[in-house]
Each structure stands twice: as C-alpha cells, then as structure tokens.
Amino acid sequence: MKKVMIGVAALSLMSASGCAQANTNGDLNRSEIELIVKEYLLENPEILRDAFAALEIKEEKQALDSVRDAVFKDPRDISIGPKDAKVTIVEFFDYNCGYCKRSTTWVKDVMKEHPKDVRIVFKELPLLDGRTKTSRNAAKVALAAARQGKYSTIHFSLMNERSLTEERVMKIAEKAGLDMKELEKDMKDPALERQINDTIILAQRIPSLTGTPYFLINDQSVSGANIAELERMLNEELGS
C-alpha cells in the first residue's frame, strides 16, 4: 500500500508540474490539477497496477542483464545439451526441495525430447541447508561427482531420494560407481564451496528468485514447479 501511495503522489506531482508549466496563463492552479489527477487515478486504478507491473518487468530485465554471464556462461556450471542450442534453461534448485523433485520429470523429458535444441544449466542452490543440514553436502557430492563424469547420474538419483543423510548420499554415490576416495578428496576442494557460495550470492541479485526451483528459459522466468507454464514458455521459445 505504501508503494502505491508513493506512486500516486509521484504521478500527481509530476502531472501537476507538467500541467502547471503548460498552463501558465490558464485558469487551473496546482491544487486543482492535483485533484484532477487523483480523481482520475482513483477512477482508473488499473493504470497503477499496469505501471507497477511494467516497472517490475523492467527491473527484472535490468537485473538479469547485469548478471547474464554469471547465469548463462559460468564455466563451472554443469550443463547438458549443445552450447549453441536454440533454448537455454537454467535451473536453480535444492536437493531437499519437494517442488524441485516434482519438476525433475519435466527436466528429464525435455532432455530426452529436445537433445539438439535445448541446453540445461544446473545451479546448485542449497537454500534449505539451514534447516536440513544436508542440502549443501548433497550439492558438493554432485559437483564432485561431475569431475568423474557422473553428475547427471548423481543429480537425478538425489532428486529421487527422500533421505539425504551423509551416509545415504555416499551410498548412492558408491552405487553409481564413483571412486569414493577421489570423491571425498574432491569434496574437500575449497573451489566447490566457492562455487556454491557464488551461486547463492548470484541468486540474491535476481529479484524474482525467492525460492527453489527457479527456472530461466532464455530470458523468461518461472518460479516453482509450474509445469504448464514451463511447457508453454519452452514451446514459445522453440517456436512450436
């Protein structure tokens, strides 16, 4: 409400100032002009709604433009699909996030149905670690597994798992055929912590990213496991 009132005041003053300058020899004074503007806005409140919606879209685009390379071109990120794909999907996720797990089937279907047209970038964002105490460890296991060429296997295995205790995650890694000594060594590499921390900082710079999962489909964003919207945007970007 405060934001709306500020908008009304700003619009009123701007309009009044402009009208006053344009009507130096007219009959209306500043107070009368402000009243006209106020009455018009009260009679047409959708103008404010549309203005703020447009402002949010503009601010979101500006925010994304400022971090575009970090979002789409970070060489540390794991991606699946051709680098010159027509569509790039970026997913920010937490392995303990139920909605992330719900969207996993859609991600796998996209990889299967559009292997030449879609590239998927995976962003480890363990936001739930403060509560679960296991999200960051799972993320580190996945990133360490990538060094052995097993990211995809571990990623989808973790997404299909309810219990992500350290013991359970290591059993999943062992079952996937990973060299466990090498995995444990790589997990201690500070570079993995830096990558995760950088992703958390990056997420804070994207206004609409308030939780996981968060998807970017080229320049369009979707929060949550809204499969219908994800599919609509993907088809729009693919031109189908």
N, C-alpha and C positions, 0 to 999 in steps of 0.2 A: 504493500500500500504506500509506503514511504517513497518507493521508487516511482510509483505512478504520480503521486502528488508533486514530486520534484519535476517530473516530465511535464505535467500540466503547467506548473509555474514557469518552467523554462520556455515552453511553447508560447505561453501567454505573453511573457515579456518580449520574446523575440518578435512575435507578431505585432505586439503593440508598438514596439520600437520602430519596426518597418513601416507600419501604417502611419505612425505619427510623423515620420520623416516624409512620407509620401503625401501627407495631408496637412502641410504647414499652414495652408490657407483655408482648411476645411472647418467643419462645424464640430467634429468629434474630438474630445480630449482623451488623454491616456486612460483614465478610469473607464470611460465608456467603451473604448476599444478592448480593454482587458475583459470587461463584462461580456462583450460580444463573443470574444474568443472562448471564454469559459463556458458560456451557454452553448456554443457550437460543439465544444468537446463533450459536454455532458449529454447533448442530444445525439452525438455520434461517437460513443466511447470506443467503437471498434477501430477508430483511427489510432488511438493509443496502443491498442493490442497489436495492430499490424506494425506500428512503428517499432515497438519493443521487440517483436518477433524478427523484424528485419535487422534490428541492431544486434540481436543475439547471433543471427546467422553471419553477419559481417564480422563480429568479434571472434566468432569461432573460426572463420576462414582465416582471419589475420593471425590467430594463434597457431593454427595448423601450418600456415605458410612459414612462420618463424621457426618451426621445429621439423619441417618437412624432411630434411636429410636424416635427422635422427630417427624419425618414424619409419621411413621407407628404405633408407640406404645404409643403416648401421651394419658394417661388415661382420660384426659379432653375432648378429641375429641368425637364427636358423630359419631357412625358408625352403619351401618345396614348390617346384614349378619353374618355368623358364624366366630368366631375368627380364626378357623383353615381352613378357605376357601382356595381353590386352588389358587385363584387370589384375590389380594387386589388392589382396585382402590382408589387412593387418589385424591380428587378434591379441588383445591384452587379456591375460587370464591368470587364475589361481587354481591350483590343482584341488583345493578343498572347496571350491565354489560350485554349488549344486547347479546353478544356471549355466556355468561353463561346461559342466558334464552333459547337460541337456543339449547344448549346441554342438557337441562333438560329432554326433552322427551327421549333422548337416555339413560340417567341415570335411569329414571323410568322403561324403557323397560328392562334394564339389571337386575334391582332388581326383576322384575317380571319373567323374563325368566331363571335366574340363582340364585335362592334363596339359594341353598346349596353350590354353587361353588364360589360365588363372595361376597366379603365384600367391602363395600364402606365407606370410611372415609371422612367426610366433614370438610374442613378447611375454617373457616371464614376469608376472607382476604379483608377487605373494602378499597381497594386502591383508589377508586373513591371518598372517603369521602371529600377530599379537594375541590372537585368541586360540588358534590351533596349535601353535608352536611346531608345526610340521610343514607348513607351506614353503618356507624358504629352503629347507633341506630338500624337499622334493624338487624344487626348481634347480638347485645345484646338482642334484643327481642327473636330471635331464640334460643340463648343459654339459656336464662331464661326460655323459653317455654320447653326446654329439661328437666328441673327439674320437670316439671309436666307431662312428658311423651308425649309431643306434638311437638317434634322437627320436625318430618317428615311432619306433617300437616302444620305447620307454614312455614317450608322451601319451600315446593312446592307451597304454596299459595303466598309467597313473590316473588318467581321466576315467577309466572304467573301474577304479578301485575306491572303495569307501574308506577303508582304514589306511592311513598314510603314516603310520608309525615308522620310525627309522628302520626298525627290524624288518617290517613288511616291505618297505620300499627297496631295501637291499636284496631281499629275496626275489623281488620282481626283476631287479637288475641281473641277478645271478641266473635266473631262469631264462632271461633274454640272451644269455651267452656272453655277457660282458666280462672282461678281465677285471676281477674285483680289486686286485691290488692297484692296478692302474687307475681304476675308477676312484678309489679312496684317495690316491695321490692327487688326481686332478681336482677332486672336490676341495682340497686344501689350497688350491691356487687362488690367491687374492683377486685374480682377474675375474673370477666368477662372481665374487661378492661385488666388485666394482660394476660389473655389467648389470646385475640385479638392482643395485642402488641407483645407477644411471637411469634405468627404466622407471623406477619409482619417481625420480625427480622429473623425468620427461612427462609422466602421467599427470603430475601436478600442474604442468604448463598447458594442458588441454582442458578448457573449461567444462566441456560436456562429459569428460571422463570422471565419473564419480563412483565407479564400481566396476566389477567384472561380471560377465565378459563385456568387452568393449571392442567393437569392430569398426574398422575403416575400410570401405570399399571404394578404392580410388579416393575421391575427395568427399564421399558421403559417409556419415557415421551412424551407427546403430548401438544403442545401449541395451544390454540384456539379451536373453535368448529369444529374441523376436524373430523366429524362423521365417514367418510370412514376409516380414519387412526385409530381412536379409535376402531372401529369394527374389523379391521384387527389385531391390536395388541391383543385385547381381545381374539379373536379366536385362535391366535397363542399361547397365554398363557394357554388357556383352552385345547389346543391340538386338536382342532376341525377343 
